[in-house]
Amino acid sequence: MRIAIAGGHGQIARLLARRLVEAGHEPVALIRNPDHAADVEADGSTAVVIDLEQADDDALAEALTGCDAAVFAAGAGPDSGPARKLSLDRDGAILLADASVQAGIHRFVIISSRRADSFDPDSDDTFQIYLRATAEADAAVRAHDDLDWTIVRPGGLTDDTATGSVQIGETVEGSIPRADVAHLVAELVTSGRGVHAQFEVVSGPTPIAEVQF
């Protein structure tokens, strides 16, 4: 499979790309900064320079041509303000979903946020706006009848060694290594499992290959 990964230079994205390459797939890293091309190409990805905060549907759909699936793994990051939470975490995800449909891609996985739907709509706190952005992105993805979507909402992310096992549920408590999120997303994208499932995920006792969605 040829799999586009938005936010292709991010930590989870690069772990995902390496795992996909090892399994014989072809990741396409969508990156904003051309200086990151060498890094993602070293992982085995094809680098495509495109800015999700500047591109339109047509330009992104063209970049996605030939891909079989798309993963939204982008994020404005902890140091960004409210405006970028909305322009990237929300609008960038919606753009990728819309462009995927335009490009004829059906399989779509979005890495969202635990407790996204708990945001306070009246708050101007940056974290609350981040939760709102991810919740609204998830809702837009769910509304796409042409997408075989899965929404993954990880707990607290760590750089611990992967365990290969997780716990999923509507709400779960805990943390999870980024490497396990990458493993789970790779399983979802390449196996076709988990279509139209939305869940939170943390470290747990169930091997990823055996998780029931």
N, C-alpha and C positions, 0 to 999 in steps of 0.2 A: 504493500500500500504506500501511496504518496500522501503524507500527512502534513498539513500546514500548522505551524505553531506560532500563534501571536504572542509577542513578548519573548521572542526566541532566544534572547540573551539572558533571561532570568534564570535563577537557580533551578527551579523545578523544570523549566523548559529545557535546559541543557541536560539535566539528568534524564528527562524523558527522551530527548533526541538520541542520547547514547544508547539507551535501552532499545529504542526502535531500530537503530542501526544494527545492534547485535542480533536482533531478531530478523534481520533481512529486509526491513522497511526503509523508506526514503523520507526522512523529515525535511521539511522546508521551513527554515527559520525566518519569520517576518520580524525585521529589526528596524528601528528608527535611525540608529547611529551607524553609519558605514564603517566606522572604526572597529565595530564589533564583528564585522564579517569574518575576519581571520579566526576568531575564537570559535564561532559556531561551525565554520567549515572544518576546523580541527576536530570537532565532535562528529563529523560526518554529515552535517546538514548542508543543504543548498541555501545560501543566504539570499534573501530578497529584501532590499531596502525600501520600506514604505512606512509612513507615519500615520498611524490610525487616528490621530487627532487632526490630520490635515487632508487625508485622502477621502474620496467619495466612493459610493458603491461601485461605480464602473471601474475605477482604477484598482480597487481592491479585488473585485471579481476577476479582473484580468490577471492579477498576481496569483490568484488561486486556481487559475485554469490548469487542468490536469491533475488536481489533487482529489483524493478519494474521501478525505475527512479533514476536519479543522478542529483545533483546540485553542481555546482562549486561556492563555496563561500569563497575560499581561497585567500590569498594575502600576498605579502611579507611585507607589512606594510610601514608606512611613514618613518621609520628610516633605511630602507634597501637601498642598493646601486643598481646601474644599473644591475649588474650581476644577482641579485636575482629577479629583475623585469622580466628578461628574463627566468630565470630557473624555477620560480614558476608561476608568473602571465600569462606568455605565455606557457612555456613548460609543466607546471603542468596541465593547462587547456586542452591542446592538449592530454596529456597522459590520462586524465580522459575520454575525448571523445572517444579516440581510445579503451581504456579498456572497456568502456561501450558497444561499438559495439561488442567487443569480448565476453563480458558476456551476450549478448543478450538483453541488455537494449536499448530501443528506446527513451524513454522520457528523455530529457536532457535540463536543464536550467542553463545558465551561468550568473552570476552577473558580469557585465563588468564595463565600465566607460563612463560617459558622455563625448562627444567630442573625443572619442577614435580615430576616423579617421582623426583628425586634426593635428596629430603629424608631426613634422619637421624631415624628414628622415636624415638630415645632422647634427642634433644637438646631442651633447653628454650630454645635460642636463638630469638629472635623471627623472624629470617629463615627458619630451618628450619621453624618453625611456620607461617609464611606459605606456604612451599612445600608443606607437608603440607595446609594448608587448600585451596589451589588444586587439588592433585592429587586430594583427596577430592571436591571439587566436580565436577571433570571426570569422575571415575568415576561419580558419581551421575547426571550428565547422560547419559553413554554408556549407562547402564542403562535409560534411558527408551525403550521400544519405540515410544512414540507421538510421539517428537520427531524431526524431521529436523535433527539437531544438527550444528554445526561448532565445533570447539575451536581457537581461534587463540592461539598462545603467542608473543608478541613478544619480541624481544631488548631490549637497553637502549633505553629511550625517550628521544628528544630533541625539542627544539622547532625543529629545522632545517626549512628549506623542503622541502615535499613533492617527491619525485622521480617518483612515479607508477610506480616499478619496485621489485621485491622479489626475494628468494630465499627459497624455502620448503624444508623438509625435516624429517625426523624429529628431527635435531639440526643446528643451524646456529649460526655464531658471528657476533656483530656487534651493531649497533644499528639503530634505525629511527625516522624521524620519526613523531610521533603522528599527523600529518596523513595519512601513508601507511597507518597502521593503520586510521584512519577510512575512507579510500578503499577499502581491502581489505574491511572489514566491510560497507560499503555495497554493494559488488559482490556479496559472498556473499549478503546478505539479499535483495537485489532480483532477482538472477538465478537463485537457486536452485542455484547451483553449490556444490560442496564439501560436499554432504550426507554425513554420517558420516565426515568427514575431520578428523584432528587433526594439527597441524603447528606447527613453530616458524617464525618469519618474521623476516627482517632485510632491510635494504636490499640490492638486487642488480640484476641486469641485465634481468630479465623484466618487461615491462609488466603491470600488474595484470590487465588484461582478458585477457591471454594465459596466465596461470598455469594449469598443469595440476594438479589436486588428486587 
